[in-house]
Amino acid sequence: MGLQRLCRLMSRFNSYKRTNIILQHLKMSNHTDAAAEVLLERKGCAGVITLNRPRFLNTLTLGMIRQIYAQLKKWEQDPKTFLIIIKGAGEKAFCAGGDIRALSEARNTNQKMLQDLFREEYILNNAIDSCQKPYIALIHGITMGGGVGVSVHGQFRVATEKSVFAMPETAIGLFPDVGGGYFLPRLQGKLGYFLALTGFRLKGRDVYTAGIATHFVDFEKLGMLEEDLLALKSPSKENIADVLETYHAKSKTDQDKPFILEEHMDKINSWFSTNTVEQIVDNLQQDGSSFALEQLKVIKKMSPTSLKITLRQLMEGSSKTLPEVLIMEYRLSQACMKGHDFHEGVRADTKTTR
């Protein structure tokens, strides 16, 4: 009887132990799922942000924005953190923007989310711009919309041969926000106006040549670059810049390839040097070249309201500070959310990013 009783007790204990293990596993899984959208880690001398939604091209959610902002502020005050690196998980995208379907659906179910997401995203954009620690964005892969917002305002932006930059918002009834009204009109000539109104995609080294990226590094060397940055001992901004410049100088990919828009820049500067969308359209029609007509065809597919908002946004933003632009863009975003074009644009679009 004693042996049987002992066996029963052992069986109960093992069952209890298994149940505990399962519960702990479920608890860990829930925690991992909740935290997995973005990884925030201290490595070496740096704080490392990894946008961790590769299946969704690392698109931003409100929860991710909140986590990144809070950690950014902590690292900014941490004397042991000398730089901040942001990157995307996987090889397809740095960050393709925000979840536009969720935004559109919130119109009828959660108006506060519409306000919170845009406001907190723009606050994060400004925090990146004013960050007291060197901020390095590794913009490998697709970098659009909100992904541009969490990279372009940082001190250093590293592109690779697989980088794809675009601000495609006019196609979905929005405008190139996240500070687009600030950085786009400050690109060479009227390049920013062209990119904003047409959604034209820049790829590879062209992202650097256009001024979106500050450095260009071959993708196969990107991991080594990160390791060398993490291995720095109490680095200054100059030490960090030296490492980036060394890798940039060694990169030979497409080094002699001309900028994709180089032969068209004089015409782009002429076509887009006007105060109205109608005049831009006239300029393209009158030019009649294959490139001009191609851009005209693209523009005619865009939301007319978005085109007008975007042109005015860039004209106003060209003389404003970034905080002033972000305030303007927040007001514009809320007006667009109340309008028709954005929600129709999302319905018609098969993608889930902006």
N, C-alpha and C positions, 0 to 999 in steps of 0.2 A: 504493500500500500504506500509506503514511504517513497518508493521509486516512482510509482505512478503519479503520486501527487507532485513530485519534483518535475516530472516530465510535463504535467499540465501547466505548472508554473512557468517552466522554460518556454513552452509554446506560447503562453500569454505574453511573456516578456518579448519574445521574438516578434509576435504580431504587433505589440505596442511599438517596438523599435522600428519595424517596417513602416507603420503608420506615421510615426514621427518623421522618418526620412522622407516619405512621400510629401507630407505637409511642408517640411522645410524646403523640399525641391520646388513645390508649387509656389511657396512664398518667394523663393529666389527667382523663379521664372517670372512671376508677376512684377517683381522689382526690376528685373532685367528688361522686360518688355517696356515698362514705363520709362526707364532711363535710356533705352537703346537708341532713341532717335538722335541723340547727340552724346558723344563721349567727351568728357572734360577731364584731362589728365595732366599731372605734373610729371614732366620727364626732363631729367638733367636740369638745365638752367631755364627751361621754358614751360609755359602753360600751353597745352596742345588741345585744340578744339577739332573734333572729327564729326562732320555731318554724316549721320549714320543711317540713311534711308536709301541705300543704293538701288533697291527695287523701284523706288519712286524718284530716281535721279537726284536724291538728297534734297528734295523740296522742303522748304521751311514750314513749320507749324508754329502756332502761337506758343506752345509749350517749349519748343526749341529756342525761340527768340528770348523767352524769359530766362531760361537756364543759361544761355550764352551771356546775356547782359549781366546777370548776377555774378557769374564767375569772372567775367571780364573786369568788373569793378573790384573784386577780391584780389585778383592777380595784379591789378594796377597798384594796389597798396602793399603787396607782398614784397619785402626786400630781397627774397630769394628767387623771385621770378624776374628774369631780365628781358624776356621777349615772349611774344604770343604768336603761335602758329595756328592757322586755320586751314583745314583741308577737307576733301570729301572722300567717303568710303567708296571703294570700287574704282574701276578705270574709266567709266563712261562719263561721269559728271562730277564737277565740283559742287555745283548747286544750280538746278534748272529754274529756280524761282520759288514761288509759293503755290499752295494748292488752290487754284482758282475755282474749282468746283465747290470746295468747302466754303469759299467766300460767297459764291453765288447762292448756295443753298441757305446760308446764314441770313440772307435778305429777309426771308419769311419766318425764320425760327429763332434767330439770335442776333438782333441788331447790335447789341453791346459788343459782340465778338468782332463785328465789322469795325467798330470804333477802336477797340482795344488792339486788334492786330496791326492796323496801319499805324496807330499812334506809337505802340511799343516797338514796332519794326523801325520806324523813323528815329526814335530815341536811341535805339541800338546803332543805327547808321551814324548818328552824330557822335555817340560814345566812341566808336571806332576811329572816327576822324580826329577826335580830341584825346585819344588814348596816350597816356604818358609813357607807355612802354612800346618799343618797336613791334609793329604788328605786321606779320608776314602771311599773305594769302597765297596758297599753292593752287592756282586756278587751272588745274589740269582737267580737260574734258569740258562738258557743257557748262557754261557760265552765263546765265540769263536772269533778267528781272531781279528778284530778291537776292539771288546769288551774287549779282554785281554789287548790290547794296552792302553785303557783308565782306566785300573784298576791295572794291575800288577806292574806298575812303581810307584804307590802311596805308601805312607808309611804304610798304613793299608788296608788289604783286608779281608773282612768278608764273609766266605762261610756259606751255610746252607745245610740241608739234601737234598735239591732239586737242588743244584748247579751242573752244568755239564760243565766241562772244556775240550776243545780240540783245537788243531791247525791243521785243516784238509786240509791245502792248497795244499799238494802234490797230492791230489786227483783231483784238478782242474788246474794243470799246473802252480801253483804258488809256493811259499815257505813261511814258517812261519815268516812273517814280523813283523811290529810294535814293533821292538826290540827283536824279538824271538831269533835272533843271539846273544843277550846279556844274557837274563835270562835263556834260555833253557840249555845251556852248564854249567850253574852254579847250576843246580839242582843236587841232590845226584847222584853220580856215573855217569852212562850213561843214566839215566832216561830221560833227556831232548832230547837226540838223538833219543831214542825209541819213545817218544811222537811226535817228529817232523816228523820222517820218516813214521810212521804208522798212525798218526792221532788218536791214541788210546784215548778214552774218560775216564776221571776221574770223579767220581760222589761223591757227599756228602762230608763226612769227609775226603775222600781220597784227595780231592782238598787241604785241609789243611795239611795233612800228607806229601804230595808231596812237599810242600813249595810254592805252588801257592798262597794260602791264609795264612794270618798271624793269623787269629782267626776263630773259628767255633761257630756259634750260632744257636739254634733252630729257624726255620722260624717263629713260633708263637710268639717268643720273639723279632723278628727283629724290629717291630714297637716301642716296649718299649725301645729298645736300642737307636733307633734314637731320641725318645723323651728325654731320659736322656742325650744324647749328646747335643741336642739343648738347654737344660735347664742349662747347665754349665755356670758359671759366670766367664768370662775372663780366660778360662782354659789354662793351660800350656800343653805341649805335654805329660807330665807325667800324668796329670789329665785325659786326653783323653785315654791314654794307660790303666790307672787303670779301667776306665769304661768298656772298651773293654775286659780286662782281667777278670773282675768280671763276665760278661755275658758268656765268653768263659768257665770259670771254672764251671759254673752252668749247662752247657750243657752236657747231658748224652747220647744223641742220638748216637748210634754206637760207643760209647766210647771204648768198648773192642773189637770191630771188627778189625781184622788185615787189613793192607793195601792190596788192591787187587793184587798188584804186588810183595808183600813181598817175596813169595816163589820163584819168578822168577828173583829177582834182581841180584843175582850172575851171572846167565846166561846172563841176559840183559847186564850187565857190560862187560861180555866176548864177546858176539856176536857183540856189537857195538863199541868195542875198536879196530877199524881199520880205515884206511884212504880211503877205497874205498867201494862203494855200492856193487860191485861184491863180495868182501870178506865177507861182511855182509850176502849176499844171500847164499854164500857157507857155512858160519858158521851155518846158520839156517837149511840148507839142511843136513849138516853133523850131527847136533844134533838129528834131526828126531823125537823129542818129539811132542806131539799133540799141545802144546802151540807154539813151534818153527814153526811147519808147518802152524799153523793158521796165525802167523805173516808173514810168507813167502807168503802165499796166498794173504794177504792184500797188501804187498809191491809190488807184481807183478801186482796189479791193478792200481798202482800209475803211474804218469808220470815219465818215466825214467830220463828225463831232470831235472824235479823238484827234484827228489831224489838226483841227483848229485850236483845240486845247493845247496840244503839244507844241505847236509853233509859238503860241503866246507864252507858254510855260518857259521855253528856252530863251525867248527874247527877254522876259522879265528876270529869269534866273541868271542871265549873263552878268548882271550888275549887283546881285544879291550875295550875301554870305550863305554858307551851307545851312545854318540854323534857320535863316529867313526862308530859304528855298523849301526846307522840310515842312515848315509851318504852312507855306502856300500849298505844297503838295498834299498835306493832310486834308486841307479844306477841299481841294479838288477831288481827292479820293472819295470823300463822303458824298460829294455831289454826284460822282459817277456811280456810286453804289445805289443811289436813289433813282438813277436814270434807267433807260431801257437798253442802251447799246451794249453795256458790259455783260449783262445777263444773257442777252441774245448772242453775243460773241462767244460766251462760254458754252452755251447750248450748241452752237454750230461748230465749235472746235472740238476735235477728238482728243486733244492733249489735256494734261492736267497741270500745266505749269505756266507761270507768267514771267 
